[in-house]
Amino acid sequence: MKIAVTSASGKLGASITKHLIQEIGNENIIGIARTPEKAKHLGVEIRQGDYNKRQDFDKALQGIDAVLLVSGMDEPQKRIQQHRNVIDAAKQNGVQKIVYTSIVGNEDRTAFSPVVKSNRQTEKDIQESGLQWVIGRNGIYIEPDLEYIDNYVKEGGIKNCAGDGKCAYTSREELGYAYAQLLLDENNQNKVYNLVGNAITQVELAHLINQVYGTNLTYYPMSVEAYENERKQALGDFLGTIIAGIYEGIKIGANDVSSDFEKATGRPHKTPLDMIQEIKNANI
Ligand SMILES: NC(=O)c1ccc[n+]([C@@H]2O[C@H](COP(=O)([O-])OP(=O)(O)OC[C@H]3O[C@@H](n4cnc5c(N)ncnc54)[C@H](OP(=O)(O)O)[C@@H]3O)[C@@H](O)[C@H]2O)c1
């Protein structure tokens, strides 16, 4: 069985590829990347694949039995067609199974909703494709908060508009494990899974970071409007709006979802404390 992973040059694609190699070795795995040289270090065959170019995927999916489609990074409306390029090429080139990395979140109430909605459209396109399919809805990665710790210390704490909302975080490592299982388990078909851990508040996140990193961070809630203005100034309009929308989603409970991780993979998701500890250890 030959398995291909798109966006293999990115951190999630690389994590999934690494877990697949652990399960089945490297001969039957193909990484597909827009920038192939950035994926060569993975030690598997790499093929060219830009989501904007359907013809790339007609070539890249030759002889592939199952493809893992990593959600794109472009603006929401462009993503839908980009993902269709992969789905259509999979259909036409004899691929039997498609696994998609979607996202947890609210579809119509926040500035992040257009992204969530575009992911839901791709879910629908996949469900109607006639291929075998599995959809994972990823929680928010915990890594960016940990990469940002020095800034939190400088800024005097964690400040955002999530308020008391709970967020079921995950990590790229946990997702890498989960998607490898979903690709390899032939009985796991035509299901949608929330791939998340236990939900925690921002106050709890700050406590856990303090416990592991020895910091003394406090959580300061901000209004949605103030946080959006602050993020837009720091990151520009597009990204600033999206980040504020993500935290607004946490505030309204859109990320406080129950986990299907164990049902999907056969083992429980790691706790937030274990994820934070492992990421810290891996960076030492
Ligand atoms: N759950 C979360 O918290 C969260 C956070 C951020 C993003 N995401 C989503 O999860 C996805 C994967 O995250 P990540 O951590 O792997 O991000 P990442 O490390 O930034 O990687 C992004 C990947 O997308 C690829 N890409 C961008 N445009 C492409 C195109 N037109 N055709 C093919 N590949 C393209 C990049 O290829 P190049 O190497 O050529 O640039 C890279 O491999 C993201 O794309 C985004 O949809 C989720």
The ligand as a Tripos MOL2 file, in Angstrom:
@<TRIPOS>MOLECULE
LIG
   48    52     1     0     0
SMALL
NO_CHARGES

@<TRIPOS>ATOM
      1 N1         -4.7300   23.7330   14.3470 N.am      1 LIG1
      2 C1         -3.9820   24.8130   14.3730 C.2       1 LIG1
      3 O1         -3.7110   25.3980   15.4480 O.2       1 LIG1
      4 C2         -3.3980   25.3440   13.1100 C.ar      1 LIG1
      5 C3         -2.4790   26.3960   13.1690 C.ar      1 LIG1
      6 C4         -1.9190   26.8400   11.9710 C.ar      1 LIG1
      7 C5         -2.2800   26.2420   10.7750 C.ar      1 LIG1
      8 N2         -3.1650   25.2230   10.7680 N.ar      1 LIG1
      9 C6         -3.5410   24.5200    9.5200 C.3       1 LIG1
     10 O2         -2.8020   23.3260    9.4810 O.3       1 LIG1
     11 C7         -2.0310   23.2470    8.2730 C.3       1 LIG1
     12 C8         -0.6830   22.6280    8.5190 C.3       1 LIG1
     13 O3         -0.0230   23.2940    9.5490 O.3       1 LIG1
     14 P1          1.5600   23.2390    9.6770 P.3       1 LIG1
     15 O4          1.8480   23.3180   11.1060 O.co2     1 LIG1
     16 O5          2.1370   22.1110    8.8900 O.co2     1 LIG1
     17 O6          1.9530   24.6150    8.9520 O.3       1 LIG1
     18 P2          3.3820   25.0060    8.3380 P.3       1 LIG1
     19 O7          4.4780   24.3150    9.0460 O.co2     1 LIG1
     20 O8          3.3920   26.4970    8.2710 O.co2     1 LIG1
     21 O9          3.3110   24.4140    6.8610 O.3       1 LIG1
     22 C9          2.4440   24.8940    5.9020 C.3       1 LIG1
     23 C10         2.5680   23.9870    4.7200 C.3       1 LIG1
     24 O10         1.6040   24.3770    3.7430 O.3       1 LIG1
     25 C11         2.2650   24.2860    2.4930 C.3       1 LIG1
     26 N3          1.5800   25.0640    1.4850 N.ar      1 LIG1
     27 C12         1.2450   26.3690    1.5000 C.ar      1 LIG1
     28 N4          0.6760   26.7060    0.3270 N.ar      1 LIG1
     29 C13         0.6650   25.5960   -0.4410 C.ar      1 LIG1
     30 C14         0.2290   25.3200   -1.7660 C.ar      1 LIG1
     31 N5         -0.3070   26.2670   -2.5400 N.pl3     1 LIG1
     32 N6          0.3780   24.0660   -2.2350 N.ar      1 LIG1
     33 C15         0.9180   23.0900   -1.4770 C.ar      1 LIG1
     34 N7          1.3680   23.2920   -0.2230 N.ar      1 LIG1
     35 C16         1.2400   24.5400    0.2840 C.ar      1 LIG1
     36 C17         3.6540   24.8090    2.7770 C.3       1 LIG1
     37 O11         4.5360   24.5040    1.7070 O.3       1 LIG1
     38 P3          5.9410   25.3000    1.4680 P.3       1 LIG1
     39 O12         6.9530   24.5540    2.2960 O.co2     1 LIG1
     40 O13         6.1580   25.1970    0.0200 O.co2     1 LIG1
     41 O14         5.7310   26.7190    1.9590 O.co2     1 LIG1
     42 C18         3.9420   24.0120    4.0430 C.3       1 LIG1
     43 O15         4.3090   22.6970    3.7380 O.3       1 LIG1
     44 C19        -1.9520   24.6600    7.8040 C.3       1 LIG1
     45 O16        -1.7990   24.6360    6.4230 O.3       1 LIG1
     46 C20        -3.2630   25.2600    8.2770 C.3       1 LIG1
     47 O17        -4.3110   24.9640    7.3680 O.3       1 LIG1
     48 C21        -3.7090   24.7570   11.9070 C.ar      1 LIG1
@<TRIPOS>BOND
     1     1     2 1
     2     2     3 2
     3     2     4 1
     4     4     5 ar
     5     4    48 ar
     6     5     6 ar
     7     6     7 ar
     8     7     8 ar
     9     8     9 1
    10     8    48 ar
    11     9    10 1
    12     9    46 1
    13    10    11 1
    14    11    12 1
    15    11    44 1
    16    12    13 1
    17    13    14 1
    18    14    15 2
    19    14    16 1
    20    14    17 1
    21    17    18 1
    22    18    19 2
    23    18    20 1
    24    18    21 1
    25    21    22 1
    26    22    23 1
    27    23    24 1
    28    23    42 1
    29    24    25 1
    30    25    26 1
    31    25    36 1
    32    26    27 ar
    33    26    35 ar
    34    27    28 ar
    35    28    29 ar
    36    29    30 ar
    37    29    35 ar
    38    30    31 1
    39    30    32 ar
    40    32    33 ar
    41    33    34 ar
    42    34    35 ar
    43    36    37 1
    44    36    42 1
    45    37    38 1
    46    38    39 2
    47    38    40 1
    48    38    41 1
    49    42    43 1
    50    44    45 1
    51    44    46 1
    52    46    47 1
@<TRIPOS>SUBSTRUCTURE
     1 LIG1         1 GROUP 0 **** ****
